[in-house]
C-alpha cells in the first residue's frame, strides 16, 4: 500500500489507547538480524497483553522480505512491525520498510552526549519491558534531548534509577566488569541487549544486571548504548564526565563488526 494511503479509522485501538506493541528490525543483505530474538519478544508480548494471534513468524518474515524487495531496500533497511488489538481481541499488523544509510553499520567515531530526562518516571513492572505502542516517556525524552543539544536522554524509573535511554539500552564499564540495568528496573527488553549479554557471558566477561544510579554512571570508566538499528554506540560525555572507549571498541569489534563482513 502507498505510504500516504489511509489505513485506520479513529476506532483503531492502537491510536486510541496505545493498545499494541512494535518491533524495530534491521535487514542486512536480505537477512533479518536477530530474527529469533525479535519474534520471541513479539510473541511473548502478545501473550502477556492477551492479544490473540493466528499468524506465524514464517508469514511475518516472508512479508517483511517481500516488502523490502518491493521497496528496493533488501540490502539495508529499517523495518517497523506494529501489531495492535482489533475489537475482536485479535492481532492485526502493519509493516513499514525504509532504506538505511551504511553508516548505521559503522563504529561511531564521535561519541554521544547524554543527559537525564527529568519530567517522567517509568514503572518497573513486567509490562515496562515491552516495546509498547504507549511510548510517551520515550517520545518526550527524545524531544528533550533534541531541545537541549544532546544525542540522547536517559529515562529514570520510579526509584530514580536509570532504566534506559529514549531509544536504546545502556551499559557501563567499571574496572573489569560490565553493568546494565536489570529488567526489574523497567528497561525495555532489548534484542541487542539480550544478544550482547549472552555473548559476554559466553566469553567470560563479568556482566551484572542490577540497579544503576546516576552516581554509578558518573563513576563509570566507559558507557555505551545498544539498539537494533545502530547495534552499539559509545558515549563520550554525561553531565561533564568524559568517558574513554577502548574496551567498548573491543566489545564492538568482537560482537558486531563481523556481522557485516
N, C-alpha and C positions, 0 to 999 in steps of 0.2 A: 504494500500500500504506500502511496506517496506520503512523505513526512508531514505535509500540510493538510492531509485529509483527516476529518474529524473521526475519532474512534469511539468516544464515550458520550453518554448522556450525563446530565447533572446528578443522576441517581447512582453513579459509579461509587462503590464503597471505598475505594482507594482515595478518590477525590474528596469524598465527604468525611471520612474518618481515619484516613491513613491505614486502612484495613488491608494490609498486604505486606509483601517482602520483595526484595530485589537482589540481584547478583550483578556485580560489575566484573566482567570477564575479559581477559586479553586473548586474542587469537594471534598466533605467530606461525607463519609458514603453513597455514591451513589447519593448525592444531589448536585445540582448546587447552591452554595452560592450566595445570592443576584441576583438570576436569573432575576427577573423583572427589576432591575436596569441595569443589563448588556445589556439585549435586548432592553430596552428603549433607552439606549445610542447608541447601534449599529444601530438601525433602524433610529433614528434621524440623525446620522452621514451620513448614506447612502442617506437620503433625502437631507441633506444640500449639499452633494457632487454631487447630481443629478445622482447617480448611480441607475439604475433600478434594482429591485429585485422582484422575484416571490415566493421565499421560505418564509415560516412562522417560527416563533420561535419554534413551536412544532417540526418541522423537525430538526432544529438545535439541540434542546435539545435531541431528540431521537438519532441523530448521535453521539453527544458527549457521551452519556451514552453507546452506542454500542461500540465506540472506547475504552472507559475506560475499559469496560468488556473484550474486546479482548486483551488489553494491561495489564490486570490484575492489574489495579490501581483504582478500583472503590472506595476503602476506602479513599484514599487521593491522589489527582492528581492536576497537573497544566495543564490547557488547554490553548492553544493558537489558537484562532479562527481568521484567517486572511481572509479578504474579499477585493477583488480587482475588478477593472473595466476591462472587456474584450473589444475587438474592436467593439462590437455591443452595447457598453454602458450598458451592463448587468453585474450583480454581479456574480462572481464565488468565491468559498471559499475553504480553506484548514483548517483542524482541526488536531492539534497535541495533544497528551496526554502523560504526563510523570509523573511517580510516585514521590511523595514528601516525605521528611522526617517529622516525627512527630513534630520536633522542630519548624516548622512554625506555629504550633497551640499554642505555649507556649510563655509566657511573657519573654522578653529578660532581663536576669539578668544583663548583662553588657550593659550599654548604648552606643549609637552610637556616633561617632565623625564626625562632619560635617565641610565642607569648602565651599568656593564660587568658582564656575567655572567662570573664568574671561574672556573667549575668545568668548563668544556668547551672544546675547540678543534675547529673544523671542518676536514675535509680540503679540499684545493684541487684536486681532480681534476675531470674533466668531469661526473661524476655529482653532484657537490655543487651544481651549478647547477639540478638538477631539483627539483620540488616532490614529493619522495618521501614515501611513507607512513611511512617511517622518519624521523620528525621530532623525535626525542627532544631534541637540543640546544635546539631552539626551544621545545619544551614546557617544559623546565626553566628556560630563560631567562625565559619569560613568568611562571612561578611565582615566580622570584627577584624580578622586578620588582614583582609584587603584594606579596610579603612585605616588601619594602623601601620601599614607598610611592612607587614610580616608575611612570611611564606606560609605559615600555618599557625593555628591556635589550639592549645590543649584544653580538653573538656574535663572538668572535675566531677567526681561523684558526690553523693550526699555527705560523705565523711571528709570532704576536701582533699581526697587523694586523687591522683591522676588516673583517668580512665583510658583515654586515647586522644588523638587529635581529630580535627574536623574531617579528615579523610584518610587516616592511617592509624595503625597500631604503633606504639612506641616501645623502644628498647633502650637500655642504658648499659654501659660497661663501666665497672668499677674494679680496679685492680685486675684480678684474673677471672672475674665472673661476669655473666650477662644476666640482666634482670629485666622483667617485663610485668606489667600489671596482670594479676590473676583474673580469670573470667569472673570470679566472685566480686571483683571491683567494678563491674559494669561495662567493661570494654566490649566492643564488637568482636565476635569470634572470627577473626580474620583468617582468610585462606592462606595467605603468605605467612602470617603469624604461625599457623599450625605447621606449615611446611618447614619453616626455619627452626622452630622449637624441636621438632622431630629430628631434623638434621644435626642440630647442635648436640642433642643427647647422644645420637649415634656416633658422633665424632669426639666424644669425651670432653665436651665443653661443660663448664659449671654453669647451669642455667637455672634461674629461680623465678617462679611465678608468685608474686606477693603484692602487698601494698607498696605503692610508690608515691612518695610525697614530693612536694616542691623542693624541700630541703635535700632529698635524695638526688633529685635532678641537678641541683646546684653543686653537689659533691661529686657527681659522676666525672669520669675521665672522657668518655665518648657517649654520644647519643645518636640514635638513628630511627627512622620511621620505615614502616613496610606497608605496602598495599598491592592490589592485584595488577595495577597498571604500571607503576614505577618500580615495583619489586622492593628495592632498598634505597633510601636516600639518607646521607649523613647530615647531621645537624651541626652548624658552626657555632651558633650562639643562642643563649636563652637568658634574658634579664641581665645582660652584661657579662655573663660567664661564657668564655670561649672554649671550645672543645677541639681536641685532636681527632684524627680519623684513621690512624694506621691499622688498628685492629679491626675496625669496621670495614676498611677496604679489603683486608684479608678475608673476612666473612663474605663480603660481596663476591670476591674472586672465587672462593671455594664453592659457594652455593648457587650463584646466579649467572656468572659470566659464561659458564659452559652451556647454559640453556639455549643460547642464541648462536653458538658456534656451529 
